[in-house]
Every structure is written in C-alpha cells, then in structure tokens.
Amino acid sequence: MKVEKDILLQAFANALRVLRHSKGFSQEKLALEGISRGHISDLERGRRDPRLSMMWYLAELLNVPFTALAREVERQYAHLEKKNKHE
C-alpha cells in the first residue's frame, strides 16, 4: 500500500484537532506548553510534517497514549482516502 503524503498530513491534522477538541484544549492552551500556536495551527492545517518526537509530545500533552493518536491518524487516513476515491 502506497501512502499518499498529502493525505497522511491531512489525516494527522484532523486527528490532532479531534483529540484536542475531545480533551477541551485550545491551541492557545497547548501553546502554553512550549509549542507555538502558529506551529500547532500549521500542524492542524496539514502544512507541517511533524517529527515523531513532536507527535509523542503532543500525545503526552493531550493525555492520550501515543497509540490513540496513531489510531486516530489511521482512522482519518482511511476516511480521507475513501472520500478521495469517490470524488
């Protein structure tokens, strides 16, 4: 299976937003933990490719296991891939 980078970045963006909202965090609240609001915004728009260490840190800040973040990215990826096939 070939992974489409643009879809993967958007899947991560969606996953981060979903988990952030589910935990009641604003971008500003995450920014208080040492990540600039602009960086978070870029991640949630699919404009930045996060490093593994950043993904791990975000999972910790959101108080979710890294595997939960990975599962949400996978779920979002499947949804976006299906949506793109139907367009």
N, C-alpha and C positions, 0 to 999 in steps of 0.2 A: 504494500500500500504506500503510495507516494503522498507525503504530507504537503499540502499547499501552505506555504509560509504566510501569505496574507490571511488565509482563513484561520490559521493557527494563532496569529497575533490578535485577530478579532475575537477568537474564542477565549483567549486569555483575558482580553479586555472585558468581555461580557462576564466571564467568571468572577473576575475581581470585583466588578460593580455589583453583581448579585450577592456575593459573600459580604461585601462591605455594607450593603443596604440591610441584609439579613441580620447583621450584628449591630445595626444602628450607628455606624460610623459615617462621619462626613469625610470628605477629602481633607478638610482642614484638621480634623482630629488625627488622622493618620500623619499629616504633615508635622504635627507636634512631636512625633516620634522620630524625627530626623530625616524624613523623606520630604522633599519639597512638594508643595501642592501641584506645581507645574509638572513635575515628574510623574506624580500619580495621575494627573489629568492625561498626560501623554500615554501612559500605560493603558488607561481606560478608553482611549480613542484608537488604540492599536498602532500608535505612532512610534513606540519604542519596543524593542525586543528585550525583555527582562532577562537578566542573568539568573542562573539557578540560585545563587545566594540571595538575590532580591526576592525571588518567589518564596524562598524559605522564610525570609524575614517578614514578608507580608502575611504569610500564613500564621506566623507567631503573633504578629500584631493583632490580627483578626481573631486570635484564639481558636484556630481551627487546625487540625492535623494537616500536614503537607499533602497527605493522600486525599483529603477532602477537596483541597484546591485542585489537585491533579484530576480528580474525578469530575469536578465541575467543568474544568477546561475540556475534558474529553466529551462530556455531555454537550457542551456548547459547540464544539467542533462538529460533532455528528449532526446537530441541528442545522448549523450553517452549511455544511456540505450537502445535506438533503435539500435545503432551501435553494442552493445554487444550482442543483441538478434540475429543479423544477422551473427555473427562470429561463 
